[in-house]
Amino acid sequence: MAKTSFKLEHPLERRQAEAARIREKYPDRIPVIVERAERSDMPDIDKKKYLVPADLSVGQFVYVVRRRIKLSPEKAIFIFVKNILPPTGETQYICFHSCS
């Protein structure tokens, strides 16, 4: 069975509504969807949806993802937001609002 991306499985309107509902309920958190790139040889991640603190940096979030997939230290991992590689020091809040 071919894997499909979260965007293909869930229409934009439903994703936006869910994100707005979550942001209203948890104003200090940012909803984040994590998926492996199509041609990546990285292990699959067991959880796609994350609710991360707004002040968590991109670098700290990369650490969370690395731990979750049990990635060895010699393997590189890159996080892209709308095909852009955000600075590791940028907070999730800034990242979320600059890409919204």
QUITA-V671766 format. One record per pair of residues at least 24 apart in sequence whose ideal C-beta (glycine too) atoms are under 6 Angstrom apart, sorted by the first residue. I is the first residue (numbers start at 1). J is the second residue. D is the distance in Angstrom with one decimal. If there is no record, write none. Layout:
BEGIN
I:J:D
I:J:D
END
This chain:
BEGIN
6:33:5.1
6:35:6.0
28:54:5.5
30:54:5.4
30:92:4.3
30:96:4.7
43:69:4.8
45:69:5.2
52:92:5.2
54:92:5.5
54:93:3.9
55:91:5.4
56:92:5.1
57:89:5.6
57:91:5.8
58:86:5.0
58:88:5.1
58:90:5.2
59:88:3.5
END
